């Protein structure tokens, strides 16, 4: 269904996802239109393609899937169009132009500018502006209309035009696959559909090259950095519908041009995207170069003993060895589970560094992880983004993240906490900022979930066995009294957790249905938990869940918990954003890195709010269209209404989102989910997030299944092999000497 009309008002526009609400004036009256738009203004004449829908709050609307600008069709419309868009040309002069050239006006403006000098009120500058505007506008909307036949939205089409220019149509007709080089956000399947309609041969070189890169991206999107060559070839034959010889030849072409790389591991060959391969290579070289540095031969036993006495702590031989190892080597790793003393070791290292007047920096992958290490050590910690001054980077654009410039770190020692969360691209940026003389201390729990991004950096470096590593196994007295800690270690060892009925901080509530599981969560939050423990439910409790969807996913649980803890009230303002309602006092989470977002602390302004930061809505100002959120009880951040897609409710969050954080009280529903995602280290990570109490609710069989399931530990990466190959080269070189 198509409708046409003039933009009377732009009611709402979200600049992040381009969702727009428009009031459109038609001959018969007004209609509200909703959909994605780009570069439209009041008084634009538009044609929409879509359908009439009924919204539960706003009533009847026209929801459009595409639109195009209707360029002037009548003399009066053309007069207004010229006057409205060309600076210095009023309606009188515009009328003179149209009266003189009639239906040929547009062609005269675009192709015969000299004729315009006869019109009173025009000069060279105005004529040139008019010519440039009409050419750009006509070409752009002609291009957008051309792309609409391939079901490409106006927003994407405009993005293509901005990147390619007035030759867009010609370029598409000659080679639509070249668009992928101009617009990174374009999907191969979208462009392949254009190629199919334009009858581009299936074995077209650009089609095969881009199809192979698309295939490797799809296969590696779950954390792998590479893919087996044979598997890639089979998948490419399936999606590109050509024989394997064509694919093999194209793959060779991509390797020769260094768009893809191949690494051999025994009899198997693995294929990499350029940025993934080079990132692993750079990390491996930096790590090996650090291991080649001279070892510090100092004996730190006196300093360690002094720290023990000053802090009234009895350090074990294991902890002393970890501290000495870190201080004595240019690169070192300390790994261990909860309660094994990692924080104590960091504190002692810092104490000794300060006594030696050596400069150091503490850092972590996320804002919450940095805040936690700051609280436990009493020393400032930075996020890796802040430390390296990485700004305005699309985190999903791997090539851009690989190429980005970072600040060189001036400190003598860098201590990285929660290193299991560091993916290969961020590790590459860290080593770019580290000098050869900088000491690197890496601390983390290798048994937690791997990074959200690609790679398994901490695990690969440890397994290469070339970096001095201390694995902490002993659980210390205070932690040994915690059933959470003891059972987390049992789970990590593949042993089912044990639950007591009293004198414990770990509880299991069995349920038989999803509905019963939700009901148990609701009753705990409503009254049961507060009668058992002195806590602020809104701030001290966190619900963690393995999934986003289903009744036990974050979406449904957040709605349920919001209605219990922060119900609708006349005393609280709220705003509806899509299917979500944000209300004053809501608990929310930032879900993307926003490097430019300003915030204030005690009147001073800073920049940067990061994915995973949790806060509370302090105020909704409907008149100014602002929402004010306070993060970590100190950072006050202002959001425009059209920025609210950066926020999600966080009464319930995924276990993945909880990495690097700790919460006093945790409720963990375990009942259903995609079996491959219900893994041992997912359960282990969830359990280790709780400090004072953990309540697991659900199905014991599913819980036991998670303990047995090691699926997610098997990411395909090549960092370990690259490290080992470099070390072997050193050994062979030494033998020859």
C-alpha positions in Angstrom: 0.0 0.0 0.0 1.3 3.4 -0.9 0.4 6.8 0.5 1.7 10.3 -0.3 1.9 13.5 1.7 3.9 16.4 3.1 5.8 16.3 6.4 3.9 18.5 8.8 5.9 17.6 11.9 8.7 15.3 12.9 7.3 14.1 16.2 10.2 11.9 17.2 13.5 10.8 15.7 16.0 8.3 17.2 19.4 9.2 15.7 20.9 5.8 16.7 18.5 3.5 14.9 16.7 6.2 12.7 13.2 5.2 14.0 11.0 8.2 13.3 7.4 9.3 14.0 6.0 11.7 11.5 2.8 13.7 11.1 2.0 13.7 7.4 -0.5 16.1 5.8 -2.6 14.6 3.0 -5.4 16.1 1.0 -7.9 14.3 3.2 -6.3 15.2 6.5 -3.4 14.1 8.7 -1.9 10.6 9.4 0.9 9.5 11.7 3.6 7.5 9.9 6.3 5.4 11.7 9.5 3.8 10.3 13.2 4.4 9.7 14.1 7.6 7.9 17.2 9.6 7.0 17.7 13.3 6.1 14.1 14.4 5.9 12.7 17.8 6.9 9.4 19.5 7.5 7.6 20.3 4.2 9.3 17.4 2.3 6.9 15.6 0.0 7.2 11.9 0.6 5.7 8.7 -0.8 5.5 5.8 1.7 5.1 2.0 1.1 3.7 0.1 4.0 0.5 -0.8 5.9 -2.0 0.7 8.3 -1.5 -0.7 11.9 -3.2 -0.2 15.2 -1.0 0.8 18.2 -2.4 0.0 21.7 -1.5 3.5 22.9 -1.3 5.8 19.8 -4.1 4.3 17.8 -4.0 4.0 14.0 -0.7 4.6 12.3 0.9 4.0 8.9 3.9 1.8 9.4 6.2 2.1 6.3 8.9 -0.2 5.2 10.3 2.2 2.6 9.8 5.8 1.4 11.0 8.1 -1.3 11.1 11.8 -1.8 8.5 13.1 -4.2 10.3 15.7 -6.3 8.2 18.7 -7.5 5.6 17.8 -10.1 3.8 21.1 -10.5 5.0 24.6 -11.3 3.9 25.9 -7.9 5.6 23.0 -6.1 8.8 23.7 -8.1 8.7 27.4 -7.2 8.4 26.5 -3.5 11.1 23.9 -3.8 13.6 26.3 -5.3 12.8 29.1 -2.8 13.0 26.8 0.2 16.3 25.1 -0.7 18.5 27.7 -2.4 19.9 30.4 -0.2 19.4 33.9 -1.6 16.6 32.8 -4.0 13.2 33.9 -3.0 9.8 32.9 -4.3 9.7 35.9 -6.7 12.9 34.9 -8.4 11.9 31.2 -8.3 8.7 32.1 -10.1 10.6 34.1 -12.7 12.7 31.0 -13.4 9.7 28.6 -13.7 7.7 31.1 -15.8 10.6 31.4 -18.2 11.5 27.7 -18.6 8.2 26.0 -17.7 8.5 22.1 -17.8 12.2 22.4 -18.9 13.2 24.2 -15.7 14.9 21.3 -14.0 16.9 20.4 -17.1 18.0 24.0 -17.5 19.1 24.2 -13.9 21.0 20.9 -14.2 22.5 21.0 -17.7 22.2 24.6 -19.2 23.2 26.9 -16.4 24.2 29.7 -18.8 20.5 30.3 -19.7 19.8 31.3 -16.0 21.8 34.5 -16.3 18.9 36.1 -18.1 16.8 35.9 -15.0 16.7 39.0 -12.9 18.0 38.4 -9.3 20.4 35.6 -10.1 24.2 35.8 -10.1 27.0 33.3 -10.6 27.0 32.1 -6.9 23.3 31.5 -6.8 23.2 29.7 -10.1 26.1 27.5 -9.1 24.4 26.7 -5.7 21.2 25.9 -7.5 22.9 23.6 -10.1 24.9 21.8 -7.4 21.8 21.3 -5.2 19.6 20.0 -8.0 22.2 17.6 -9.3 23.0 16.2 -5.9 19.3 15.9 -4.9 18.2 14.4 -8.2 21.0 11.9 -8.2 20.5 10.9 -4.6 16.8 10.3 -4.8 17.2 8.6 -8.2 19.7 6.3 -6.6 17.4 5.6 -3.6 14.5 4.8 -5.9 16.7 2.5 -7.9 17.8 0.6 -4.8 14.3 0.4 -3.5 13.5 -2.2 -6.2 16.0 -4.5 -4.4 14.2 -4.0 -1.0 16.9 -1.8 0.3 15.6 0.7 2.9 15.9 4.5 2.3 18.3 4.7 5.3 20.7 2.1 3.9 20.3 3.4 0.3 21.2 6.9 1.5 24.2 5.5 3.4 25.3 3.8 0.1 24.9 7.1 -1.8 26.9 9.1 0.7 29.7 6.6 0.5 29.8 6.0 -3.3 28.4 9.3 -4.8 26.6 10.1 -8.0 28.1 7.1 -9.8 26.3 4.7 -7.5 23.8 3.3 -10.0 26.5 2.8 -12.7 28.8 1.1 -10.2 26.0 -1.2 -8.9 25.1 -2.2 -12.5 28.7 -3.0 -13.3 29.6 -4.7 -9.9 27.1 -4.6 -7.0 29.6 -6.5 -4.8 31.9 -3.5 -4.8 29.4 -1.9 -2.4 30.7 -4.1 0.4 34.0 -2.2 0.2 32.3 1.2 0.6 29.6 0.4 3.3 30.9 -1.9 6.0 27.4 -2.4 7.5 26.0 -3.9 4.3 25.3 -7.6 4.5 26.5 -9.9 1.8 23.1 -11.5 1.3 21.6 -8.1 0.6 24.1 -7.4 -2.1 23.9 -10.9 -3.5 20.2 -10.4 -4.0 21.0 -7.3 -6.1 23.5 -9.5 -8.0 21.0 -12.2 -8.6 18.4 -9.7 -10.0 21.1 -8.1 -12.2 22.0 -11.6 -13.4 25.6 -11.4 -12.3 27.2 -14.9 -12.9 27.5 -17.1 -9.9 31.2 -17.5 -10.4 31.9 -13.7 -10.6 35.2 -13.1 -8.8 33.9 -10.3 -6.6 30.9 -12.4 -5.6 33.1 -15.4 -4.7 35.6 -13.3 -2.8 33.0 -11.4 -0.8 31.0 -14.6 -0.3 34.0 -16.4 1.3 34.7 -13.5 3.6 31.0 -13.5 4.6 31.1 -17.2 5.2 34.2 -17.0 7.5 32.5 -14.2 9.4 29.4 -16.3 10.0 31.4 -19.3 11.1 33.6 -17.4 13.5 31.0 -15.1 15.0 30.8 -17.2 18.2 34.2 -16.4 19.5 36.4 -18.3 17.1 39.3 -16.4 15.4 39.7 -19.0 12.6 37.9 -21.9 10.8 39.1 -25.2 9.4 39.8 -24.8 5.7 37.8 -27.9 4.8 34.7 -26.7 6.7 34.9 -23.3 5.2 35.1 -24.8 1.6 32.0 -27.0 2.3 30.0 -24.0 3.7 31.0 -21.8 0.8 29.9 -24.4 -1.8 26.5 -24.6 0.0 25.8 -20.8 0.1 27.5 -19.7 -3.2 26.2 -22.6 -5.3 29.4 -23.2 -7.3 31.7 -26.2 -7.3 34.6 -26.6 -4.8 37.2 -26.0 -7.4 35.9 -22.4 -8.0 35.9 -21.8 -4.2 39.4 -23.2 -3.7 40.7 -21.0 -6.5 39.0 -17.9 -5.0 40.4 -18.7 -1.6 43.9 -18.9 -3.0 43.3 -15.5 -4.6 42.3 -14.0 -1.3 45.3 -15.4 0.5 47.7 -14.1 -2.2 46.1 -10.6 -1.8 46.5 -11.0 2.0 42.8 -10.5 2.6 42.8 -13.9 4.3 45.6 -15.9 6.0 46.1 -19.6 6.4 47.9 -21.2 9.4 48.9 -24.8 9.6 48.5 -26.8 12.8 49.7 -30.3 12.3 47.8 -31.8 9.3 44.9 -29.2 9.6 44.8 -25.8 7.9 42.9 -22.9 9.5 41.7 -19.8 7.6 41.7 -16.3 9.2 40.4 -12.9 8.4 43.4 -10.5 8.0 42.7 -8.5 11.2 42.3 -11.7 13.3 45.5 -13.3 12.1 47.6 -10.1 12.4 46.2 -9.4 15.9 47.1 -12.9 17.1 50.5 -12.5 15.4 51.2 -9.2 17.1 50.1 -10.4 20.5 52.3 -13.5 20.2 55.3 -11.4 19.2 54.9 -9.0 22.1 54.4 -11.8 24.6 57.5 -13.7 23.4 59.6 -10.5 23.3 58.7 -9.9 26.9 59.7 -13.4 27.9 63.1 -12.7 26.2 63.8 -9.8 28.6 66.3 -10.2 31.4 64.7 -11.6 34.6 64.9 -9.4 37.7 67.1 -11.4 40.2 66.1 -9.4 43.3 64.9 -11.4 46.3 61.5 -10.0 47.4 61.1 -12.1 50.5 61.7 -9.2 52.9 59.2 -6.9 51.2 56.6 -9.7 51.1 57.2 -10.4 54.8 56.8 -6.7 55.6 53.5 -6.5 53.8 52.3 -9.6 55.7 53.0 -8.0 59.1 51.7 -4.6 58.1 48.4 -6.0 56.9 48.2 -8.8 59.5 48.0 -11.4 56.8 49.6 -14.9 56.7 50.6 -15.4 53.1 50.9 -19.0 51.9 53.9 -20.3 50.0 51.7 -20.3 46.9 50.9 -16.6 47.2 54.5 -15.7 48.0 55.5 -17.6 44.8 52.9 -15.7 42.8 54.1 -12.3 44.1 57.8 -13.1 43.4 57.0 -14.4 40.0 55.1 -11.3 39.0 57.9 -9.0 40.3 60.7 -11.0 38.8 59.5 -11.4 35.2 58.7 -8.9 32.4 55.4 -10.8 31.8 53.6 -13.1 34.2 50.2 -14.6 34.9 48.3 -15.3 38.1 45.1 -17.4 37.7 42.8 -18.9 40.2 39.2 -19.2 41.3 37.2 -17.3 44.0 38.8 -17.2 47.5 42.3 -18.1 46.3 43.8 -14.7 47.1 44.3 -13.0 43.8 43.3 -9.6 45.2 45.7 -10.0 48.2 48.5 -10.7 45.7 47.7 -7.5 43.7 47.7 -5.5 46.9 51.1 -6.8 47.9 52.6 -6.2 44.5 51.3 -2.6 44.5 52.7 -2.1 48.1 56.2 -3.2 46.9 56.0 -1.1 43.7 55.1 2.0 45.7 57.9 1.3 48.2 60.3 1.1 45.2 58.8 4.3 43.8 58.0 2.5 40.5 55.0 3.8 38.5 52.2 1.3 37.8 48.7 1.3 36.4 45.8 -0.9 37.3 43.3 -1.7 34.6 40.4 -4.0 33.7 38.3 -4.7 30.6 35.0 -3.1 31.8 33.9 -0.2 34.0 32.4 -2.5 36.6 35.5 -4.7 36.8 37.7 -1.5 37.2 35.4 -0.2 39.9 35.6 -3.5 41.8 39.4 -3.7 41.8 39.4 0.0 42.9 37.2 -0.9 45.8 39.2 -4.0 46.8 42.7 -2.4 46.5 41.9 1.2 47.4 43.8 2.3 44.2 42.4 3.8 41.1 41.8 1.4 38.2 41.1 2.3 34.6 39.2 0.6 31.9 41.4 -0.6 29.0 39.5 1.8 26.7 40.3 4.7 29.0 43.9 3.7 29.5 44.6 3.4 25.8 42.4 6.4 24.9 40.3 4.4 22.4 37.4 6.6 21.3 34.8 6.7 18.6 35.4 3.1 17.5 32.6 0.8 16.4 33.3 -2.2 18.6 31.6 -4.5 16.0 33.9 -3.4 13.2 36.8 -5.8 13.8 39.0 -4.3 11.1 38.6 -0.7 12.5 39.3 -2.0 16.0 42.5 -3.7 14.7 43.7 -0.5 12.9 42.9 2.0 15.7 45.6 4.1 17.2 46.2 3.8 21.0 48.1 5.9 23.5 51.5 4.6 24.6 51.5 3.6 28.3 54.2 5.5 30.2 54.0 3.5 33.5 56.7 0.9 34.3 54.2 -1.8 35.3 50.7 -2.6 33.9 48.5 -4.9 36.0 45.5 -6.3 34.1 42.7 -7.7 36.3 39.8 -9.9 35.0 41.9 -10.9 32.0 39.6 -13.8 31.0 37.3 -11.0 29.6 40.0 -9.6 27.3 39.5 -10.7 23.7 42.2 -10.8 21.0 41.4 -7.4 19.5 41.6 -5.6 22.8 44.7 -7.6 23.8 46.3 -6.5 20.5 45.5 -2.9 21.3 47.0 -3.3 24.8 50.3 -4.7 23.5 50.4 -1.9 21.0 50.4 0.6 23.9 52.9 -1.4 26.0 56.6 -0.6 25.6 59.2 -3.4 25.4 60.5 -2.3 28.8 57.0 -2.3 30.5 56.4 -5.1 32.9 53.0 -6.8 32.3 51.2 -8.6 35.1 48.0 -10.5 34.0 45.5 -11.7 36.6 42.3 -13.6 35.9 40.3 -16.8 36.3 40.9 -18.9 33.3 37.9 -21.1 34.1 35.3 -18.3 33.7 33.4 -17.6 30.5 35.7 -16.6 27.7 35.6 -13.1 26.4 32.4 -11.9 24.5 34.7 -10.9 21.6 36.8 -13.4 19.6 39.6 -15.4 21.0 40.5 -17.2 24.3 43.6 -15.1 25.1 44.2 -15.9 28.7 43.7 -19.7 28.2 45.9 -19.7 25.0 48.8 -17.9 26.7 48.7 -20.2 29.7 48.5 -23.3 27.6 51.5 -22.2 25.5 53.5 -22.7 28.7 56.0 -19.9 27.8 54.8 -17.3 30.3 55.6 -17.7 34.0 52.3 -18.7 35.5 51.1 -19.4 39.0 47.8 -21.2 39.4 46.2 -20.6 42.8 44.4 -23.6 44.1 44.2 -23.1 47.9 40.9 -21.6 49.2 41.7 -19.4 52.2 40.0 -19.8 55.6 37.3 -17.1 55.3 36.4 -18.2 51.8 36.6 -21.9 52.7 33.6 -21.2 55.1 31.5 -20.1 52.1 29.5 -22.8 50.4 29.3 -20.6 47.3 33.1 -20.7 47.0 33.5 -24.3 47.8 30.8 -25.4 45.4 32.0 -23.1 42.6 35.3 -25.0 42.8 33.4 -28.3 42.8 31.6 -27.3 39.7 34.9 -26.2 38.1 36.2 -29.7 38.8 33.2 -31.4 37.2 31.5 -32.3 40.6 27.9 -31.6 41.2 27.2 -28.9 43.8 25.9 -29.9 47.3 23.2 -27.9 49.1 22.5 -27.6 52.8 19.3 -26.7 54.4 20.7 -24.3 57.0 23.9 -22.5 58.0 24.8 -21.8 54.4 25.1 -19.0 51.9 24.1 -21.3 49.0 20.5 -22.4 48.5 18.7 -24.5 45.9 14.9 -24.3 45.4 13.6 -27.1 43.1 10.8 -26.3 40.7 8.8 -28.4 38.3 7.7 -25.7 35.8 8.8 -22.4 34.3 5.8 -20.7 35.9 6.7 -22.1 39.3 10.3 -20.8 38.8 9.1 -17.3 38.0 6.7 -17.4 41.0 9.6 -18.4 43.4 11.6 -15.5 42.1 8.7 -13.1 42.6 8.0 -14.2 46.1 11.7 -14.0 47.1 11.8 -10.4 45.8 8.5 -9.4 47.2 9.0 -10.4 50.9 10.9 -13.6 51.7 14.4 -12.5 51.1 14.1 -9.2 53.1 12.8 -11.2 56.1 15.9 -13.4 56.0 18.7 -10.9 55.3 19.2 -7.2 55.8 19.5 -5.9 52.3 18.3 -3.3 49.9 16.5 -5.4 47.3 16.9 -2.8 44.5 20.6 -2.3 45.0 22.0 -5.4 46.7 20.2 -8.1 44.7 20.9 -9.2 41.1 19.0 -11.8 39.1 21.3 -13.6 36.6 19.9 -15.7 33.8 21.6 -17.7 31.0 19.3 -16.4 28.3 17.7 -13.2 26.9 14.5 -14.8 25.6 11.7 -17.1 27.0 9.9 -16.5 30.3 13.2 -16.9 32.2 15.0 -14.5 29.9 16.0 -11.0 30.7 13.1 -9.4 28.8 10.3 -11.2 30.7 12.0 -11.2 34.0 12.8 -7.5 33.9 9.1 -6.8 33.2 8.0 -9.0 36.1 10.6 -7.6 38.6 9.9 -4.0 37.5 6.2 -4.4 38.3 7.2 -5.7 41.8 10.0 -3.4 42.8 9.1 -0.2 40.8 5.4 -0.4 39.8 3.6 2.3 37.9 2.7 5.3 40.1 1.3 8.8 39.7 4.3 10.0 41.7 6.8 8.6 39.2 7.3 9.9 35.6 7.8 7.3 32.8 8.5 7.1 29.1 7.6 4.3 26.6 10.4 3.3 24.2 9.3 0.6 21.9 8.1 -2.3 24.0 9.9 -1.0 27.2 8.7 1.5 29.8 11.4 3.4 31.6 10.3 4.8 35.0 11.9 6.9 37.6 13.9 4.7 40.1 14.3 1.9 37.5 17.5 -0.1 37.5 19.1 0.1 34.1 22.3 -0.9 32.2 24.2 0.8 29.4 24.4 -1.7 26.6 26.9 -0.1 24.2 30.2 1.8 24.7 29.6 5.5 24.4 33.0 7.1 24.5 31.7 10.7 24.1 28.9 10.6 26.7 29.6 13.2 29.3 28.9 12.7 33.0 29.5 14.7 36.1 30.9 13.9 39.6 30.5 16.6 42.2 30.4 19.3 39.5 33.4 18.0 37.5 32.7 16.6 34.0 34.2 13.5 32.4 33.6 11.4 29.3 32.7 7.7 28.7 29.9 5.4 29.7 30.6 1.7 28.9 28.7 -1.5 28.0 27.7 -3.2 31.3 27.6 0.0 33.6 24.6 -0.3 35.9 22.7 2.7 37.3 19.3 4.0 38.4 17.0 6.5 36.7 16.9 9.6 39.0 14.7 11.8 36.9 12.6 11.9 33.7 12.1 15.4 32.4 9.3 15.1 29.8 9.3 18.8 29.0 13.0 18.9 28.1 12.9 15.3 26.8 15.8 14.2 29.2 16.5 11.2 31.4 19.0 11.4 34.2 20.7 8.2 35.3 23.2 7.9 38.2 25.8 5.1 37.8 27.8 3.7 40.7 26.2 6.2 43.1 28.3 9.0 41.7 28.2 9.4 37.9 25.2 11.5 36.8 24.5 11.0 33.1 22.0 12.9 30.9 20.3 11.1 28.1 18.1 12.6 25.4 14.9 10.6 24.7 16.3 9.5 21.4 19.3 7.9 23.2 17.3 5.6 25.3 18.0 2.6 23.1 21.4 2.6 24.8 19.8 1.5 28.0 18.1 -1.7 29.1 16.4 -2.6 32.4 18.9 -4.5 34.6 16.8 -6.1 37.4 17.8 -9.3 35.5 20.9 -9.5 33.3 22.6 -12.3 31.4 25.5 -14.2 33.0 27.7 -12.9 30.2 26.9 -9.3 31.1 27.8 -10.0 34.8 31.4 -10.8 34.0 33.8 -8.7 36.0 31.1 -7.8 38.6 30.2 -9.0 42.0 26.8 -8.7 43.8 26.0 -9.3 47.4 22.9 -11.4 46.7 22.2 -13.3 43.5 19.2 -15.3 42.3 20.0 -17.7 39.5 17.1 -19.4 37.6 18.2 -22.6 35.9 15.4 -24.4 34.1 15.4 -24.3 30.3 17.6 -23.0 27.5 19.6 -23.8 24.5 21.6 -26.8 25.6 24.8 -25.9 23.9 24.9 -22.6 25.9 24.2 -24.2 29.2 27.8 -25.0 30.0 30.0 -25.6 33.1 31.9 -22.3 32.9 28.6 -20.4 32.5 27.4 -21.9 35.8 30.8 -21.4 37.4 30.8 -17.7 36.3 27.3 -17.1 37.7 28.2 -18.7 41.0 31.3 -16.7 41.4 29.4 -13.4 41.0 27.7 -13.8 44.4 29.4 -12.6 47.6 26.9 -13.1 50.4 24.2 -15.3 49.1 23.4 -17.4 46.0 19.9 -18.8 45.4 19.6 -21.2 42.5 16.0 -21.9 41.4 14.9 -24.6 38.9 15.6 -28.1 37.6 18.4 -30.2 39.2 18.8 -32.2 36.1 19.6 -29.1 34.0 22.0 -27.9 36.7 23.8 -31.2 36.6 23.8 -31.1 32.8 25.6 -27.8 33.0 28.3 -29.2 35.2 28.9 -32.0 32.7 28.8 -29.7 29.6 32.3 -28.4 28.5 31.1 -27.3 25.1 32.0 -23.6 25.2 35.7 -24.1 26.2 36.5 -25.3 22.6 37.0 -22.1 20.7 39.1 -22.4 17.5 42.0 -20.0 17.9 45.7 -19.9 16.8 47.4 -17.8 19.4 48.8 -20.8 21.3 50.3 -22.2 18.1 51.8 -18.8 17.1 53.4 -18.5 20.6 54.9 -22.0 20.4 56.1 -21.5 16.8 58.0 -18.3 17.8 59.6 -20.0 20.8 60.6 -23.0 18.6 62.2 -20.5 16.1 64.3 -19.1 19.0 65.4 -22.6 20.1 66.3 -23.6 16.6 68.3 -20.3 16.1 70.2 -20.9 19.4 71.0 -24.5 18.3 72.6 -23.2 15.1 74.7 -20.6 17.0 
